[in-house]
Amino acid sequence: QVQFVESGGGSVQPGGSLRLSCATSGGIFRVVAMAWYRQAPGNQRDLVARIRSGGITNYTDTVKGRFTIARDNAQNTVALQMNSLKPEDTAVYYCNTDPPMSAYWGQGTQVTVSS
């Protein structure tokens, strides 16, 4: 069964860092693009970063140069290193395939950036 379990969120001050991790199961990880998404209160869920099966990455403009997505095909995990965090990065962060498998959203992990 496909499953995505996110962890690593928390509360940090502006300029701080967090590393999110996503554990996957279901046997699909190695052959699909994976992505991190985020949803702030009152907003839609948006793609933040994507990594293709071969390792090519893409980022939304607002996080370029600050966030780094990486995947470990041996461990079936995908990580998001977030540096220089800003208050506008506050959201619930989710991982999923790209495009997302809508039936398999996880619980997400909350990231709060405030002073």
Residue pairs with C-beta under 8 A, 6 or more apart in sequence:
1 25
1 26
2 24
2 25
2 26
2 28
2 101
2 104
3 24
3 25
3 26
3 104
3 106
4 22
4 23
4 24
4 94
4 95
4 96
4 104
4 105
4 106
5 22
5 23
5 24
5 106
5 107
6 20
6 21
6 22
6 93
6 94
6 95
6 106
6 107
6 108
6 109
7 20
7 21
7 22
7 23
7 109
8 18
8 19
8 20
8 21
8 109
9 18
9 20
9 92
9 93
9 109
9 110
9 111
9 112
10 18
10 110
10 111
10 112
11 112
11 113
11 114
12 18
12 85
12 111
12 112
12 113
13 113
13 114
13 115
14 85
14 86
14 87
14 113
14 114
14 115
15 84
15 85
16 85
16 113
17 81
17 82
17 83
17 84
17 85
18 82
18 85
18 111
19 79
19 80
19 81
19 82
20 36
20 79
20 80
20 82
20 93
20 95
20 109
20 111
21 77
21 78
21 79
22 34
22 36
22 77
22 78
22 79
22 80
22 95
22 106
23 76
23 77
24 34
24 76
24 77
24 78
24 95
25 76
28 97
29 71
29 73
29 76
30 53
30 73
30 76
31 53
32 53
32 97
32 98
33 50
33 51
33 52
33 53
33 97
33 98
34 50
34 51
34 69
34 71
34 78
34 95
34 96
34 97
34 98
35 47
35 48
35 49
35 50
35 51
35 69
35 95
35 96
35 97
35 98
35 100
36 47
36 48
36 49
36 69
36 78
36 80
36 93
36 94
36 95
37 45
37 46
37 47
37 48
37 93
37 94
37 95
37 96
37 100
38 45
38 46
38 48
38 89
38 91
38 92
38 93
38 94
38 111
39 45
39 46
39 91
39 92
39 94
39 108
40 90
40 91
40 92
43 91
45 94
46 60
47 60
47 98
48 59
48 60
48 63
48 67
48 80
48 93
49 57
49 58
49 59
49 60
49 63
49 67
49 68
49 69
49 80
50 57
50 58
50 59
50 69
50 98
51 57
51 69
51 70
51 71
51 78
55 71
57 68
57 69
59 67
59 69
62 88
63 82
63 89
66 82
66 83
66 84
66 85
67 80
67 81
67 82
67 83
68 80
68 81
68 83
69 78
69 79
69 80
69 81
70 78
70 79
70 81
71 77
71 78
71 79
72 78
72 79
78 95
80 93
80 95
82 89
82 111
85 111
85 113
86 113
87 113
87 114
88 113
89 111
89 113
90 111
90 112
90 113
90 114
91 110
91 111
92 108
92 109
92 110
92 111
93 108
93 109
93 110
93 111
94 105
94 106
94 108
95 106
96 104
96 105
96 106
